[in-house]
Amino acid sequence: MIVDQQKTFIGVRILLGLTLLLLLLVFMGGPGVHLGIWAPIDGFRLSFVGGYMGGLLLAGLSMVVMIIVAMDKKKKGMGKLILTLCIGLSLAAPLGYLRLSGGGGIPMIHDITTDTIRPPEFIVLVEKRGEDANSLVYGGEELAAKQAAAYPDVKPLMVPDEPEAVFNKALETARRLGWEIAGANSKTKRFEATDYSFWFKFADDIVVIVKPTETGSRIDLRSISRAGRSDFGVNAARILRFQDNFVTTP
């Protein structure tokens, strides 16, 4: 092991050290949020933007050192250089793909609702969101059109049961999904909640309203991210997951 290490070109060993440091920085994006070191958006930037910039730099340096090693047969470490090159490209790939594809086919929206004409409004969570959070003012027809094109399945949930029973079941469904409930009101049949992403602990706020209909009840939801221009489809998926769980639960 010692003899092999001595034969390995020093440039290769430096790149291996830089690779380990870069991987550590990228990995720490999420844990740093949970430890309170930085905000979720900063952890995301560290992992994705840092991974993109650092990955490109690592890949470029790897190719330069590969040329040096290839030109001098006495220098060893080509296999390790291929490894650092692959790691660099892998770290840069996610953000690189999103940039080249214009968002990966996902619209740059973060506010999804089952009622685009009269979007449910937030009351309890307004102050908790903070001054730097995304606006709660709905984006109007333009946003509604983008949502309809991207997520045509997001619609109100119509059920044949009475509003009171539907409201209680909606609360149970939200709790089962791990949402943090706030401001549940059995009289107005509405409640608000917050759902956190696992790794970066991004907070998305939800409001659920149950209304009576001639045949039973109607459930409307609105899910909006506190930070970020795009939600990568998370809010629409959350609403559909809630509806699926509501329907499939006895």
Phi and psi in degrees as GROMACS dihedral restraints (atoms count N, CA, C in turn):
[ dihedral_restraints ]
;  ai    aj    ak    al  type     phi  dphi    fc
    3     4     5     6     1   -67.7    20    10
    4     5     6     7     1   -42.3    20    10
    6     7     8     9     1   -63.1    20    10
    7     8     9    10     1   -42.2    20    10
    9    10    11    12     1   -64.4    20    10
   10    11    12    13     1   -37.9    20    10
   12    13    14    15     1   -66.5    20    10
   13    14    15    16     1   -37.3    20    10
   15    16    17    18     1   -66.8    20    10
   16    17    18    19     1   -33.7    20    10
   18    19    20    21     1   -76.0    20    10
   19    20    21    22     1   -23.3    20    10
   21    22    23    24     1   -67.5    20    10
   22    23    24    25     1   130.5    20    10
   24    25    26    27     1   -57.3    20    10
   25    26    27    28     1   136.5    20    10
   27    28    29    30     1   -59.7    20    10
   28    29    30    31     1   -31.9    20    10
   30    31    32    33     1   -63.4    20    10
   31    32    33    34     1   -34.1    20    10
   33    34    35    36     1   -67.8    20    10
   34    35    36    37     1   -43.3    20    10
   36    37    38    39     1   -64.5    20    10
   37    38    39    40     1   -36.7    20    10
   39    40    41    42     1   -64.9    20    10
   40    41    42    43     1   -42.8    20    10
   42    43    44    45     1   -64.2    20    10
   43    44    45    46     1   -37.2    20    10
   45    46    47    48     1   -63.1    20    10
   46    47    48    49     1   -40.2    20    10
   48    49    50    51     1   -64.7    20    10
   49    50    51    52     1   -42.8    20    10
   51    52    53    54     1   -64.3    20    10
   52    53    54    55     1   -36.5    20    10
   54    55    56    57     1   -63.5    20    10
   55    56    57    58     1   -45.9    20    10
   57    58    59    60     1   -62.6    20    10
   58    59    60    61     1   -40.4    20    10
   60    61    62    63     1   -65.2    20    10
   61    62    63    64     1   -43.1    20    10
   63    64    65    66     1   -64.8    20    10
   64    65    66    67     1   -43.0    20    10
   66    67    68    69     1   -61.4    20    10
   67    68    69    70     1   -38.3    20    10
   69    70    71    72     1   -65.2    20    10
   70    71    72    73     1   -43.7    20    10
   72    73    74    75     1   -64.5    20    10
   73    74    75    76     1   -43.0    20    10
   75    76    77    78     1   -64.7    20    10
   76    77    78    79     1   -42.5    20    10
   78    79    80    81     1   -66.3    20    10
   79    80    81    82     1   -33.0    20    10
   81    82    83    84     1   -74.6    20    10
   82    83    84    85     1    -7.1    20    10
   84    85    86    87     1   -55.0    20    10
   85    86    87    88     1   -48.9    20    10
   87    88    89    90     1   -74.5    20    10
   88    89    90    91     1   -53.7    20    10
   90    91    92    93     1   -56.1    20    10
   91    92    93    94     1   -34.0    20    10
   93    94    95    96     1   -62.4    20    10
   94    95    96    97     1   -32.9    20    10
   96    97    98    99     1   -66.8    20    10
   97    98    99   100     1   -46.7    20    10
   99   100   101   102     1   -65.7    20    10
  100   101   102   103     1   -27.8    20    10
  102   103   104   105     1   -86.2    20    10
  103   104   105   106     1    -3.7    20    10
  105   106   107   108     1    78.3    20    10
  106   107   108   109     1    17.4    20    10
  108   109   110   111     1   -75.8    20    10
  109   110   111   112     1   -37.5    20    10
  111   112   113   114     1  -148.8    20    10
  112   113   114   115     1   168.5    20    10
  114   115   116   117     1   -75.8    20    10
  115   116   117   118     1   159.7    20    10
  117   118   119   120     1   -53.7    20    10
  118   119   120   121     1   -43.8    20    10
  120   121   122   123     1   -64.9    20    10
  121   122   123   124     1   -33.4    20    10
  123   124   125   126     1   -71.9    20    10
  124   125   126   127     1   -37.6    20    10
  126   127   128   129     1   -64.5    20    10
  127   128   129   130     1   -39.5    20    10
  129   130   131   132     1   -63.2    20    10
  130   131   132   133     1   -44.8    20    10
  132   133   134   135     1   -63.8    20    10
  133   134   135   136     1   -39.4    20    10
  135   136   137   138     1   -60.8    20    10
  136   137   138   139     1   -44.3    20    10
  138   139   140   141     1   -73.8    20    10
  139   140   141   142     1   -47.2    20    10
  141   142   143   144     1   -88.8    20    10
  142   143   144   145     1   -50.3    20    10
  144   145   146   147     1   -70.3    20    10
  145   146   147   148     1   -43.2    20    10
  147   148   149   150     1   -63.5    20    10
  148   149   150   151     1   -40.7    20    10
  150   151   152   153     1   -64.9    20    10
  151   152   153   154     1   -37.0    20    10
  153   154   155   156     1   -67.1    20    10
  154   155   156   157     1   -52.2    20    10
  156   157   158   159     1   -67.4    20    10
  157   158   159   160     1   -46.9    20    10
  159   160   161   162     1   -65.4    20    10
  160   161   162   163     1   -37.3    20    10
  162   163   164   165     1   -64.2    20    10
  163   164   165   166     1   -42.9    20    10
  165   166   167   168     1   -63.6    20    10
  166   167   168   169     1   -42.0    20    10
  168   169   170   171     1   -63.7    20    10
  169   170   171   172     1   -43.8    20    10
  171   172   173   174     1   -63.6    20    10
  172   173   174   175     1   -42.3    20    10
  174   175   176   177     1   -64.0    20    10
  175   176   177   178     1   -41.7    20    10
  177   178   179   180     1   -64.4    20    10
  178   179   180   181     1   -44.8    20    10
  180   181   182   183     1   -65.1    20    10
  181   182   183   184     1   -36.8    20    10
  183   184   185   186     1   -61.7    20    10
  184   185   186   187     1   -42.3    20    10
  186   187   188   189     1   -66.9    20    10
  187   188   189   190     1   -37.3    20    10
  189   190   191   192     1   -63.3    20    10
  190   191   192   193     1   -47.2    20    10
  192   193   194   195     1   -68.1    20    10
  193   194   195   196     1   -32.3    20    10
  195   196   197   198     1   -61.6    20    10
  196   197   198   199     1   -39.4    20    10
  198   199   200   201     1   -64.6    20    10
  199   200   201   202     1   -41.7    20    10
  201   202   203   204     1   -63.0    20    10
  202   203   204   205     1   -45.5    20    10
  204   205   206   207     1   -66.1    20    10
  205   206   207   208     1   -38.9    20    10
  207   208   209   210     1   -66.4    20    10
  208   209   210   211     1   -30.0    20    10
  210   211   212   213     1   -82.1    20    10
  211   212   213   214     1   -19.0    20    10
  213   214   215   216     1  -124.8    20    10
  214   215   216   217     1   104.4    20    10
  216   217   218   219     1   -63.7    20    10
  217   218   219   220     1   -18.2    20    10
  219   220   221   222     1   -75.9    20    10
  220   221   222   223     1   -21.1    20    10
  222   223   224   225     1   -86.3    20    10
  223   224   225   226     1   132.0    20    10
  225   226   227   228     1  -110.4    20    10
  226   227   228   229     1   159.0    20    10
  228   229   230   231     1   124.0    20    10
  229   230   231   232     1    17.8    20    10
  231   232   233   234     1   -62.6    20    10
  232   233   234   235     1   -39.3    20    10
  234   235   236   237     1   -61.6    20    10
  235   236   237   238     1   -41.0    20    10
  237   238   239   240     1   -67.3    20    10
  238   239   240   241     1   -33.8    20    10
  240   241   242   243     1   -68.2    20    10
  241   242   243   244     1   -37.8    20    10
  243   244   245   246     1   -61.8    20    10
  244   245   246   247     1   -38.3    20    10
  246   247   248   249     1   -64.2    20    10
  247   248   249   250     1   -47.6    20    10
  249   250   251   252     1   -65.7    20    10
  250   251   252   253     1   -34.8    20    10
  252   253   254   255     1   -63.0    20    10
  253   254   255   256     1   -46.1    20    10
  255   256   257   258     1   -64.3    20    10
  256   257   258   259     1   -39.6    20    10
  258   259   260   261     1   -64.5    20    10
  259   260   261   262     1   -43.9    20    10
  261   262   263   264     1   -60.8    20    10
  262   263   264   265     1   -46.0    20    10
  264   265   266   267     1   -65.4    20    10
  265   266   267   268     1   -36.8    20    10
  267   268   269   270     1   -66.2    20    10
  268   269   270   271     1   -39.3    20    10
  270   271   272   273     1   -68.2    20    10
  271   272   273   274     1   -34.6    20    10
  273   274   275   276     1   -82.7    20    10
  274   275   276   277     1   -18.2    20    10
  276   277   278   279     1   -61.8    20    10
  277   278   279   280     1   -47.5    20    10
  279   280   281   282     1   -57.5    20    10
  280   281   282   283     1   -53.8    20    10
  282   283   284   285     1   -70.3    20    10
  283   284   285   286     1   -34.4    20    10
  285   286   287   288     1   -61.6    20    10
  286   287   288   289     1   -41.6    20    10
  288   289   290   291     1   -63.9    20    10
  289   290   291   292     1   -44.5    20    10
  291   292   293   294     1   -61.7    20    10
  292   293   294   295     1   -38.3    20    10
  294   295   296   297     1   -70.1    20    10
  295   296   297   298     1   -44.4    20    10
  297   298   299   300     1   -70.6    20    10
  298   299   300   301     1   -31.7    20    10
  300   301   302   303     1   -93.9    20    10
  301   302   303   304     1     1.8    20    10
  303   304   305   306     1    69.3    20    10
  304   305   306   307     1    35.8    20    10
  306   307   308   309     1   103.9    20    10
  307   308   309   310     1     8.2    20    10
  309   310   311   312     1    68.3    20    10
  310   311   312   313     1    24.2    20    10
  312   313   314   315     1    82.4    20    10
  313   314   315   316     1     1.9    20    10
  315   316   317   318     1   -98.7    20    10
  316   317   318   319     1   127.4    20    10
  318   319   320   321     1   -66.2    20    10
  319   320   321   322     1   151.9    20    10
  321   322   323   324     1   -82.7    20    10
  322   323   324   325     1    68.9    20    10
  324   325   326   327     1  -134.1    20    10
  325   326   327   328     1   156.9    20    10
  327   328   329   330     1  -142.0    20    10
  328   329   330   331     1    13.1    20    10
  330   331   332   333     1  -128.9    20    10
  331   332   333   334     1   107.9    20    10
  333   334   335   336     1  -120.5    20    10
  334   335   336   337     1   136.5    20    10
  336   337   338   339     1  -145.3    20    10
  337   338   339   340     1   152.9    20    10
  339   340   341   342     1   -81.9    20    10
  340   341   342   343     1   -12.2    20    10
  342   343   344   345     1  -127.4    20    10
  343   344   345   346     1    95.9    20    10
  345   346   347   348     1   -83.6    20    10
  346   347   348   349     1    -9.2    20    10
  348   349   350   351     1   -86.5    20    10
  349   350   351   352     1   -46.8    20    10
  351   352   353   354     1  -127.7    20    10
  352   353   354   355     1    76.2    20    10
  354   355   356   357     1   -59.9    20    10
  355   356   357   358     1   134.0    20    10
  357   358   359   360     1   -54.6    20    10
  358   359   360   361     1   138.0    20    10
  360   361   362   363     1  -101.6    20    10
  361   362   363   364     1   149.1    20    10
  363   364   365   366     1   -89.6    20    10
  364   365   366   367     1   144.5    20    10
  366   367   368   369     1  -126.9    20    10
  367   368   369   370     1   -56.7    20    10
  369   370   371   372     1   -71.4    20    10
  370   371   372   373     1   -39.7    20    10
  372   373   374   375     1   -90.5    20    10
  373   374   375   376     1     3.8    20    10
  375   376   377   378     1   -58.4    20    10
  376   377   378   379     1   -50.8    20    10
  378   379   380   381     1   -71.8    20    10
  379   380   381   382     1   -33.2    20    10
  381   382   383   384     1   -66.4    20    10
  382   383   384   385     1   -25.2    20    10
  384   385   386   387     1   -67.7    20    10
  385   386   387   388     1   -29.2    20    10
  387   388   389   390     1    91.0    20    10
  388   389   390   391     1   162.7    20    10
  390   391   392   393     1   -70.1    20    10
  391   392   393   394     1   -30.2    20    10
  393   394   395   396     1   -88.1    20    10
  394   395   396   397     1     1.0    20    10
  396   397   398   399     1   -73.3    20    10
  397   398   399   400     1   162.0    20    10
  399   400   401   402     1   -59.4    20    10
  400   401   402   403     1   148.4    20    10
  402   403   404   405     1   -65.3    20    10
  403   404   405   406     1   146.0    20    10
  405   406   407   408     1   -91.6    20    10
  406   407   408   409     1    -0.8    20    10
  408   409   410   411     1   -74.3    20    10
  409   410   411   412     1   123.4    20    10
  411   412   413   414     1   -67.8    20    10
  412   413   414   415     1   146.6    20    10
  414   415   416   417     1   -79.3    20    10
  415   416   417   418     1     3.2    20    10
  417   418   419   420     1    74.4    20    10
  418   419   420   421     1  -153.6    20    10
  420   421   422   423     1   -63.0    20    10
  421   422   423   424     1   -35.1    20    10
  423   424   425   426     1   -63.1    20    10
  424   425   426   427     1   -46.0    20    10
  426   427   428   429     1   -66.4    20    10
  427   428   429   430     1   -40.6    20    10
  429   430   431   432     1   -61.1    20    10
  430   431   432   433     1   -39.4    20    10
  432   433   434   435     1   -67.0    20    10
  433   434   435   436     1   -40.7    20    10
  435   436   437   438     1   -64.9    20    10
  436   437   438   439     1   -40.4    20    10
  438   439   440   441     1   -65.5    20    10
  439   440   441   442     1   -44.2    20    10
  441   442   443   444     1   -61.4    20    10
  442   443   444   445     1   -36.9    20    10
  444   445   446   447     1   -72.5    20    10
  445   446   447   448     1   -37.5    20    10
  447   448   449   450     1   -88.3    20    10
  448   449   450   451     1   -36.7    20    10
  450   451   452   453     1  -132.6    20    10
  451   452   453   454     1    69.6    20    10
  453   454   455   456     1   -65.7    20    10
  454   455   456   457     1   -17.2    20    10
  456   457   458   459     1   -81.5    20    10
  457   458   459   460     1   -10.2    20    10
  459   460   461   462     1   -78.9    20    10
  460   461   462   463     1   101.9    20    10
  462   463   464   465     1  -140.4    20    10
  463   464   465   466     1   164.8    20    10
  465   466   467   468     1   -60.1    20    10
  466   467   468   469     1   149.5    20    10
  468   469   470   471     1   -98.5    20    10
  469   470   471   472     1   117.9    20    10
  471   472   473   474     1  -101.0    20    10
  472   473   474   475     1   126.6    20    10
  474   475   476   477     1  -130.8    20    10
  475   476   477   478     1   153.2    20    10
  477   478   479   480     1   -84.8    20    10
  478   479   480   481     1     0.1    20    10
  480   481   482   483     1   -89.1    20    10
  481   482   483   484     1   165.5    20    10
  483   484   485   486     1   -69.9    20    10
  484   485   486   487     1   148.2    20    10
  486   487   488   489     1   -53.3    20    10
  487   488   489   490     1   -40.7    20    10
  489   490   491   492     1   -63.3    20    10
  490   491   492   493     1   -45.7    20    10
  492   493   494   495     1   -66.8    20    10
  493   494   495   496     1   -38.5    20    10
  495   496   497   498     1   -65.4    20    10
  496   497   498   499     1   -40.8    20    10
  498   499   500   501     1   -62.3    20    10
  499   500   501   502     1   -46.1    20    10
  501   502   503   504     1   -63.1    20    10
  502   503   504   505     1   -40.7    20    10
  504   505   506   507     1   -68.3    20    10
  505   506   507   508     1   -35.9    20    10
  507   508   509   510     1   -63.1    20    10
  508   509   510   511     1   -41.2    20    10
  510   511   512   513     1   -62.0    20    10
  511   512   513   514     1   -44.9    20    10
  513   514   515   516     1   -61.9    20    10
  514   515   516   517     1   -40.2    20    10
  516   517   518   519     1   -63.8    20    10
  517   518   519   520     1   -44.4    20    10
  519   520   521   522     1   -62.0    20    10
  520   521   522   523     1   -43.1    20    10
  522   523   524   525     1   -65.0    20    10
  523   524   525   526     1   -39.5    20    10
  525   526   527   528     1   -64.4    20    10
  526   527   528   529     1   -30.3    20    10
  528   529   530   531     1   -81.4    20    10
  529   530   531   532     1    -4.3    20    10
  531   532   533   534     1    89.1    20    10
  532   533   534   535     1    14.0    20    10
  534   535   536   537     1   -73.1    20    10
  535   536   537   538     1   146.6    20    10
  537   538   539   540     1   -91.1    20    10
  538   539   540   541     1   106.8    20    10
  540   541   542   543     1   -77.2    20    10
  541   542   543   544     1   141.1    20    10
  543   544   545   546     1  -143.8    20    10
  544   545   546   547     1   136.7    20    10
  546   547   548   549     1    63.9    20    10
  547   548   549   550     1    42.5    20    10
  549   550   551   552     1   -73.0    20    10
  550   551   552   553     1   127.3    20    10
  552   553   554   555     1  -128.8    20    10
  553   554   555   556     1   109.0    20    10
  555   556   557   558     1   -72.0    20    10
  556   557   558   559     1   -21.5    20    10
  558   559   560   561     1   -75.5    20    10
  559   560   561   562     1   -46.6    20    10
  561   562   563   564     1   -87.9    20    10
  562   563   564   565     1    -5.5    20    10
  564   565   566   567     1    57.1    20    10
  565   566   567   568     1    50.9    20    10
  567   568   569   570     1  -144.0    20    10
  568   569   570   571     1   152.7    20    10
  570   571   572   573     1  -153.2    20    10
  571   572   573   574     1   158.5    20    10
  573   574   575   576     1  -117.3    20    10
  574   575   576   577     1   159.1    20    10
  576   577   578   579     1  -157.1    20    10
  577   578   579   580     1   165.2    20    10
  579   580   581   582     1  -129.2    20    10
  580   581   582   583     1   135.9    20    10
  582   583   584   585     1  -121.5    20    10
  583   584   585   586     1   133.4    20    10
  585   586   587   588     1  -110.5    20    10
  586   587   588   589     1   138.5    20    10
  588   589   590   591     1   -72.2    20    10
  589   590   591   592     1   152.8    20    10
  591   592   593   594     1   -68.6    20    10
  592   593   594   595     1   -52.3    20    10
  594   595   596   597     1   -80.5    20    10
  595   596   597   598     1   -52.8    20    10
  597   598   599   600     1   -96.6    20    10
  598   599   600   601     1    -3.4    20    10
  600   601   602   603     1    57.5    20    10
  601   602   603   604     1    38.6    20    10
  603   604   605   606     1   -65.7    20    10
  604   605   606   607     1   137.3    20    10
  606   607   608   609     1  -100.6    20    10
  607   608   609   610     1   124.4    20    10
  609   610   611   612     1  -117.1    20    10
  610   611   612   613     1   134.0    20    10
  612   613   614   615     1  -102.6    20    10
  613   614   615   616     1   143.1    20    10
  615   616   617   618     1  -129.3    20    10
  616   617   618   619     1   141.8    20    10
  618   619   620   621     1  -124.4    20    10
  619   620   621   622     1   135.7    20    10
  621   622   623   624     1  -124.0    20    10
  622   623   624   625     1   129.9    20    10
  624   625   626   627     1  -129.4    20    10
  625   626   627   628     1   132.5    20    10
  627   628   629   630     1  -109.3    20    10
  628   629   630   631     1   127.3    20    10
  630   631   632   633     1  -124.7    20    10
  631   632   633   634     1   145.9    20    10
  633   634   635   636     1   -75.2    20    10
  634   635   636   637     1   147.2    20    10
  636   637   638   639     1  -130.4    20    10
  637   638   639   640     1   174.8    20    10
  639   640   641   642     1   -65.7    20    10
  640   641   642   643     1   -25.8    20    10
  642   643   644   645     1  -110.6    20    10
  643   644   645   646     1     2.9    20    10
  645   646   647   648     1   155.0    20    10
  646   647   648   649     1  -109.8    20    10
  648   649   650   651     1  -144.2    20    10
  649   650   651   652     1   158.1    20    10
  651   652   653   654     1  -125.8    20    10
  652   653   654   655     1   131.4    20    10
  654   655   656   657     1  -109.7    20    10
  655   656   657   658     1   122.6    20    10
  657   658   659   660     1  -113.7    20    10
  658   659   660   661     1   141.3    20    10
  660   661   662   663     1  -130.1    20    10
  661   662   663   664     1   153.6    20    10
  663   664   665   666     1  -140.4    20    10
  664   665   666   667     1   128.8    20    10
  666   667   668   669     1  -126.8    20    10
  667   668   669   670     1   124.9    20    10
  669   670   671   672     1  -137.0    20    10
  670   671   672   673     1   137.4    20    10
  672   673   674   675     1   -79.9    20    10
  673   674   675   676     1   144.4    20    10
  675   676   677   678     1   -77.1    20    10
  676   677   678   679     1   -30.8    20    10
  678   679   680   681     1  -136.6    20    10
  679   680   681   682     1   152.3    20    10
  681   682   683   684     1    96.2    20    10
  682   683   684   685     1   143.1    20    10
  684   685   686   687     1   -76.9    20    10
  685   686   687   688     1   -37.5    20    10
  687   688   689   690     1  -116.1    20    10
  688   689   690   691     1   142.9    20    10
  690   691   692   693     1  -101.7    20    10
  691   692   693   694     1     3.9    20    10
  693   694   695   696     1    57.0    20    10
  694   695   696   697     1    28.9    20    10
  696   697   698   699     1    83.4    20    10
  697   698   699   700     1     5.3    20    10
  699   700   701   702     1   -67.0    20    10
  700   701   702   703     1   -42.5    20    10
  702   703   704   705     1   -66.2    20    10
  703   704   705   706     1   -42.1    20    10
  705   706   707   708     1   -64.0    20    10
  706   707   708   709     1   -42.7    20    10
  708   709   710   711     1   -62.6    20    10
  709   710   711   712     1   -36.1    20    10
  711   712   713   714     1   -65.3    20    10
  712   713   714   715     1   -44.6    20    10
  714   715   716   717     1   -63.1    20    10
  715   716   717   718     1   -44.4    20    10
  717   718   719   720     1   -66.7    20    10
  718   719   720   721     1   -36.1    20    10
  720   721   722   723     1   -66.4    20    10
  721   722   723   724     1   -39.6    20    10
  723   724   725   726     1   -61.6    20    10
  724   725   726   727     1   -46.7    20    10
  726   727   728   729     1   -64.0    20    10
  727   728   729   730     1   -40.7    20    10
  729   730   731   732     1   -62.7    20    10
  730   731   732   733     1   -44.3    20    10
  732   733   734   735     1   -66.2    20    10
  733   734   735   736     1   -36.4    20    10
  735   736   737   738     1   -64.1    20    10
  736   737   738   739     1   -45.5    20    10
  738   739   740   741     1   -69.8    20    10
  739   740   741   742     1   -38.8    20    10
  741   742   743   744     1   -83.4    20    10
  742   743   744   745     1   -11.1    20    10
  744   745   746   747     1   -88.5    20    10
  745   746   747   748     1   128.2    20    10
